[in-house]
């Protein structure tokens, strides 16, 4: 079977219409984000060259070679309505940016609301599946692992898996769309500088994969120790009268401290990977931006690039990097969710007693007994 976590996402895609609604909310939000970054070019042009006429500047962009006919007509139409005064032209651009921000925030709200609804519904389905499998599983298999461990998988592991579902369906999609919009805008303005900024992407991917493996292994062990802790708590508090009668408080305290120490050890195993992933990747991204800034500055001093275009491209690259920055934390959440999904699917792998709705469909009906009931070679054992 494929990775349990990604296999579990099939439950999310049973809600096709809500997913489409979430995408319809995320796409306009990212489009407005990219358009707002694109409007930085005329803003920088107005601030760096105060005598520029924004209408004339737009007409020059419209007739520039390589501009599509659709954009040429649109830019020319907008240029006719732009005020000649630089201050009022600047105010107009800022008003357009504010409108785009409101539209983008509305789309992001719709996407987040729908995403949470899908994730909560999927969590309810998974809890029902696990409980049904546990209640119909043979008693020996259930007791072999321990009831506390199974309770932990239903109550805790499903929630951790849901956090991963929310990450890939909500924030991951929004951040990827915003980052893509920023980098596409940067590619349109200056594809050479943008490609230089993307040189370090393979190194970042390798680091994420390395940290992800370590976090996933430690997270799975931590979930197992958490289940043992729940079992110890249930036994101690559920049988508190017995503990008091036999004066066993010290034994229960030592047993709990042993489990708690093991839980702490697994959490400490994850701390270095969690703490190092973010700063290291941010440092690599900052180095990439600085390299791009150095190359662009060299081109500007040579007279091959305009300062406003350079600042816009640099801002777009930085905005794209900031949009993709949360993916480091999301990657950590997904690795923890993968460990939880593995434990969830172990429960689904339990056998089911052939009774009730799980009885064989082709079993012949038992005729009504009219004589006696005999037991031949029947044995039993205590689980």
Secondary structure, 3 states (H helix, E strand, C coil): CCCHHHHHHHHHHHCHHHHHHHHHHHHHHHHHHHHHHHCHHHHHHHHHCCCCCHHHHHHHHHCCCCCCHHHHHHHHHHHCCCCCCHHHHHHHHHHHHHHHHHHHHHHHHHHHHHHHHHHHHHHHHHHHHHHHHHHHCCHHHHHHHCHHHHHHHHHHHHHHHHHHHHHHHHHHHHHHHHHHHHHHHHHHHCHHHHHHHCCCHHHHHHHHHHHHHHHHHHHHHHHHHHHHHHHHHHHHHHCHHHHHHCCCHHHHHHHHHHHHHHHHHHHHHHHHHHHHHHHHHHHHHHHHHHHHHHHHHHHHHHCCCCHHHHHHHHHHHHHHHHHHHCHHHHHHHHHHHHHHHHHHHHHHCCCCCCCHHHCCCCCCCCCCCCCCCCCCCCCCCCC
